[in-house]
Every structure is written in structure tokens, then in C-alpha cells.
């Protein structure tokens, strides 16, 4: 299994998972953090910017997953690489954006 294809699937998972909060916030008409805000990743961008950024993430994710190598849903390695990328960006986003939206509550034993 070529490592370049697995890296592509991992990054495709990152981009496709990253599209979700931007598209959802934008389609709901809500501002959300984006790389285009001031400061980047912390300030709020308009709902329109978030829809465009989310769509861009979908296009890049599609290209990385569907146009590089031969991604197979029945291939455990391909799906694991994709899933690892999606999970890592989701965990990062939860921690990062939790600072702004009250999601970083203390853990209870």
C-alpha cells in the first residue's frame, strides 16, 4: 500500500471533517471562526465566508480521497487513514473552538 495514497486519504479526512462545522454554521446563518477572520482561527467570519470555506474543504477532500490512488471503502487501511484524519481534526476542533463556545468543561471522575 503506497504511503503517499494513505497520506492523501488522511488529509482528505481532515478536509472533509473540517467542512462540516463551517457549512453547518454558514447554512444556519451564524458566524464562525475561520482562517480569514482577524485573528485567524479565533475571530468570527460571516456565514457566507464559512459556506465558501466549507465548500472549498469538500472539493479538496474529494480530490485527495477520490482522485489520488484507488480508495476502497472495503480496504481497512484506506478507511483507517481517512478516519484517523477526520478524528484528529475533530478532536483538535473540539478543544480549540471549545475555548470560545464553552465546550471545554472540566472532566468529572
N, C-alpha and C positions, 0 to 999 in steps of 0.2 A: 504494500500500500504506500503510494508516494506521500512523503511528508508534506510536500507543498499543497497537495489537494486537501489533506487534513487541516493544515493551517488555514486554507481558504474556507473550509466548512466551519471551523471555529470562529473565524472573523465574520462569516456570514451569519452565524448565530448571534453574534454580538450586535451586528447592524439590524437584523430583523427584530430582535427583542427590544432594542433601543427605539425602534419606530413606534412601538405600542404607546408609551406614555405621551409622546409628542402628538401622535394622531388623535388619541382619545381626548387629551386636553384641548387641542385645537378644534376638534369637531364639536366639543361641548361649549366652545366659545370662551374658554378660560386661558389666561396667560400661563406660561410655564417656563422654567429655566431652559436655556438653550446656549449653544456656543456663541450665538450672535448677540446675547444680552450684555449689558455692562453692569458688573464684571462678568466675563464669560462663565457660564455654568452656574452662576449664582443669581444674577438679576433675571427679571422676567422678560420674555419675548411675547409678542402678540400671538393670538390664536392662529392667525394666518401664517406667520413665520413658522409656528410649530407644525401646522399641517404640511407646509412645504418641506421642512426638515424631516418630518416623519416619512413623507413620500420618498425623499431622496435616500433615506436609510433603507427603505424597501427595495429600491432599484439597486443599490449597491449590494444588499444582502442577496437579492436574486442573482445578480451577476456572479457573486462569489460562490454560491451554492449550486446554481443550475448551469453555469457556463464554464466552470473550471472542473476538470476531472469528470468523473462519472458517478455523481452522488446517488447512493441507493438507500432507500428507506429500510430495506431489509439487511443492510450492511451495518453491523453493530459499531464498527469503528467510525464510519461516516456519521452515524447518528450520535455517537458519544462525543465526537469532536464538536458537532453542531450544538448539542445540548450543553456541553461544558461552556462554550462561549456565551450561550443565552443565559445560563445560570450565573456565571461570573458577572456579567453586566447587570443582571437583575439584583444580585446581592450588593454590588457597588452602588447602584442607583438607590436602593433602599436605604443604605447608610448615608450616602451623600445628600439626597433630597429629603431624607428624614430630618435633617437639621433644620430645614426650612418649613416643613409641614407637620412637625410634631410626631413623627413616626419613630424616633429613636427613644422609646420608653425604656426605663431600666428593666432588666430581666428579673423575673421572680423565681426563686428556687422551687 
